[in-house]
Amino acid sequence: MNLSRLAIPALCLPLTACFGLGSTPPAPEPELSPAARFIAENGAGDRTNLVDAAFGGDVAVSIEGGFTSAAGRECKRGVVNGPSREAEIIVLCKKDASWELMPRVWSHNAE
């Protein structure tokens, strides 16, 4: 009798995995910072000044242009001048229907 009570849940568990029941939903897309959002929503040659904590506060943003990555993704390159006025090049690439900020690299601190 106890064995039959255990057998039913044990048989149902693999079925829930097959039908996606109990699976975790995909993680939401990360929110773009104001500078990255400006680059994603505008075109080459556009410029603006805005506040972006991810880049240190008041920044000047300009869009250099678009290109296709080696992986075949549509990308845009922009320049962000932060409070220190050192230019940082940032790249965004399309991921499905949204834009994704590529990893930021600071060459002036390289050792």
FENNORTA-V323053 format. One record per residue. N is the residue number from 1. PHI is phi in degrees with one decimal (999 if undefined). PSI is psi in whole degrees, -180 to 180 (* if undefined). OMEGA is omega in degrees with one decimal (* if undefined). Layout:
N_PHI_PSI_OMEGA, N_PHI_PSI_OMEGA
This chain:
1_999_-48_178.6, 2_-64.0_-34_-179.5, 3_-64.2_-38_180.0, 4_-70.2_-32_176.7, 5_-67.6_-33_178.8, 6_-80.3_-29_-176.2, 7_-68.5_-39_-177.3, 8_-63.7_-51_177.0, 9_-63.1_-35_179.9, 10_-65.1_-34_178.6, 11_-77.1_-31_-178.3, 12_-76.8_-31_-177.6, 13_-56.8_-49_177.8, 14_-62.5_-32_179.3, 15_-67.0_-36_179.3, 16_-66.0_-34_177.7, 17_-67.6_-38_-180.0, 18_-67.0_-35_-177.2, 19_-94.5_3_177.3, 20_79.3_8_178.5, 21_-73.6_138_179.1, 22_82.7_-1_179.1, 23_-81.1_154_-179.8, 24_-81.4_142_179.2, 25_-69.5_155_179.0, 26_-63.3_149_179.7, 27_-66.7_142_179.0, 28_-66.5_153_177.4, 29_-61.9_138_178.5, 30_-66.0_143_179.7, 31_-73.0_133_177.5, 32_-77.2_146_175.1, 33_-70.8_164_-179.0, 34_-56.0_-40_-180.0, 35_-66.3_-45_178.9, 36_-64.1_-40_178.7, 37_-62.9_-40_178.1, 38_-60.2_-45_179.8, 39_-64.9_-42_-179.6, 40_-63.4_-36_-172.4, 41_-93.7_-5_-175.3, 42_-127.0_179_-174.5, 43_-115.8_177_-178.2, 44_-53.9_136_178.7, 45_90.9_-14_179.2, 46_-73.3_145_-178.6, 47_-139.0_154_174.3, 48_-161.2_165_170.9, 49_-116.2_136_-179.8, 50_-156.0_174_178.0, 51_-104.5_125_-179.7, 52_-141.3_107_-178.4, 53_-61.1_-30_-179.8, 54_-64.6_-21_-179.7, 55_-116.1_14_172.5, 56_99.4_9_177.3, 57_117.5_-128_-179.4, 58_-68.7_124_-178.2, 59_-135.2_155_170.6, 60_-105.9_130_-176.9, 61_-120.7_134_173.8, 62_-135.3_149_-178.6, 63_-105.7_122_-179.8, 64_-81.5_-41_-179.8, 65_156.8_-176_-178.1, 66_-112.4_163_176.8, 67_-160.0_169_175.3, 68_-104.4_127_-178.2, 69_-72.5_169_177.4, 70_-62.0_-26_178.1, 71_-84.8_0_178.8, 72_86.3_12_-179.8, 73_-88.7_145_174.0, 74_-74.5_128_-177.0, 75_-133.0_161_174.7, 76_-131.9_144_178.4, 77_-117.1_135_178.0, 78_-135.8_167_178.5, 79_-121.5_132_177.2, 80_-117.1_122_174.8, 81_-103.5_112_-177.2, 82_-87.3_-170_-179.0, 83_-56.8_-32_178.8, 84_-79.5_-8_180.0, 85_66.3_15_171.0, 86_-81.2_131_-178.9, 87_-76.3_135_174.4, 88_-121.9_125_178.0, 89_-86.5_129_176.4, 90_-122.7_151_-177.8, 91_-126.5_135_173.6, 92_-119.1_141_177.2, 93_-129.0_149_179.1, 94_-68.0_137_172.6, 95_-131.5_104_-172.3, 96_59.9_-118_-178.1, 97_-100.2_1_-177.4, 98_-119.8_174_179.3, 99_-103.8_146_-179.4, 100_-127.3_130_177.3, 101_-76.3_125_178.4, 102_-74.6_158_-179.5, 103_-53.5_136_-179.3, 104_-86.4_138_-179.4, 105_-127.2_129_179.1, 106_-108.4_103_-175.0, 107_-75.0_-24_-177.7, 108_-70.0_-14_177.6, 109_-104.1_5_-177.6, 110_-67.4_141_178.7, 111_-123.2_*_*
